[in-house]
Amino acid sequence: MVSQRLIVLAGLPGSGKSTLAEGLSHHFSLPLFSVDPIEAAMWRGGLSRDHTGIAAYVVAEALAEEHLRLGRSVVIDAVNPVEAPRAAWRKLAAKYRADLKVIECVCVDQATHRRRIETRIRGIEGMAEVTWERVEKRRAEYEAWTDARLTLDTSAHPPERLLAEAIGYLT
């Protein structure tokens, strides 16, 4: 990568964002901060589940800021369902004059999306697997993005092709 970047992967649970985030992290040798494992660690540490949702985003932001401050790029993996976290990423990128690159993952094929949710095992210690009912609730709360971004339908192509598209977008 030529310039410092804050790469934000967004989308509903099961949309393929974590797979893509991991692929980008490996390809570019960048640190990856994922909100779900951060939140699960907070629960394991004794924090109440009622208070960790926003806090996990704040922790991911703090970790990303440390890398940006050092002149490094970073990958973020989070649903980013509403404007507040999106605004925080924009503000952070502006503070360090980093190029903000958003990649939104969608899974247009509902049957594929549901099958992913119902069969996946992420194995995040302390965090139950997401149910299809929870995804449907999150979908109803998910606000449309207005930022420039690459939107990838992860039900349309294999992960290797999606990763190649994302790499192309970032280079």
N, C-alpha and C positions, 0 to 999 in steps of 0.2 A: 504494500500500500504506500502511496506517495504521501498523503496527508493524514493528519490525525483525525480519527473518526469515532463517533459514538454511534454504534450500530444497534438499533432497537428492533427486536423481533416481537411482533404482536399478533394476537388472534385468540380465539376461543380455545379452551382446553381441547386437546385432540385434533387441533387444526394442522399440526406438523411443525409448529414453531420451534420446539425444543430440538427436534431432529435436525432442522436446518441451522439453528444456532450452534449446535455442537459441530456440525460440518464446517461452518464458517470459522469457528474458533480453531479447529484443527488446521484448516487450509491456510489461514493467515497467522497462525500461532499467536492468537489473542486470548486474553483472559475472558471468561464467560461468567456472568453473574445472573443466576436464575432465581426468581422470587420464590418459587415453591420450596426449594430446599432451604432457603434462608428462613422462611416462615416456619417450616417444620423444625428447624434447629431452635427457633425461639420457643416453640411449644415444648420441645425436649428440655429446654433450659428452665421451664417452669412458668413462662409467661402465659397469660390467659388468651385463649383463642379469640376472645372478643376484642382484643387490642392489637393483634399482630398484622392484620391485613395491610393497612397503610404503612405501619412500621417496617414491614419487610421491604416495601418499595423504597423507604427512606434509607434502609441499610444498603440495598443494592445501589442506590444513588451515591451514598458515601463511598462505597468501594470503587465505583466507577470514577468518582471525582479524584480519588487518590491516583489512579492511573492516568487520567487526563492531565492532572497537575504535573505529572512526571513526563508528559509529552507522548504518552502511549495511547493507542486506540483500545477500545473495549467493546464487547458484545453483551447485550442485555436480553434476557429471555423472560417476558412477562406478558400477561394478558393485555394490560394497558387498556381497560375497557371504557374509561371515561377521560375527560379532558384534564383532570388534575395531574395524573402521572405524566401524561403527554406534555403538558406545559412544563413540568419539572425537567424532563429530558431536553426540551428546547432551551430552557434557561441554562442548564448545565453545559450544553454544547456551546451556547453563545459565550458563556463565562470563559471558556478555554479556547474559543475560536476553532472549535472542532466541527468537522462536517457531520451533521446529523443525517443519518441514513436510516429510514424506516422501511422495514419489510413486514407487510401484513400477510399473514397466512390465513386462508379461508379454505373450507372444505365444502364446496358447493353441493356435492352429492351427499344428501342426508343419510342414506343407507350406509355409505362408506364411513362417514363421520361417526354414526352411532356404533357401528361395528368396532371401530378403533377404540372408542370409549369403553365399550363393554368387554373388550378382550385385552386391553393393555394392562401391564403391570409395571409401574415405574419404580417401585421399590424404594420410595423415599421414606426413610425411617420416621415413624410417628405421623405420617400423613396417609389418610385413607385414599383409595382411588376415587376419582371423580365419577359420579353417576350421570347417566344421560339426562335425568331430570334436572340435575344441577347445571348441566351445559345449556339446556333449554332456558332455564331461568337467567343464566348469564347472557344468553343471546338476546333476551328481551331487554336487558339493561345495557347492552353494548352500544355505545354511541358511534356513529359514522365518523370516520377519519376525515380531516380536511387538509392535513399535511401532504406534501409531495411524498410519494412512497412507491415502492414496488409491491404490487398485490399478486400473490401466487395462489392459484387454486391447486391445493395439494392433492385433490382427488383426480386431477386430470393427467398428471404425469408422475413417473417414478422419482424417488428422492434424489437420485443422481442428476437427473435433468433439472430439477428444481434448484439443487445446489449450484449447478453450472450457471443457471439464470441469475441467481443471487450474486455469485462471484462476478459475473459480467456486469451487473448493476453497480457493484462496489469498485470496479477497476476502470 
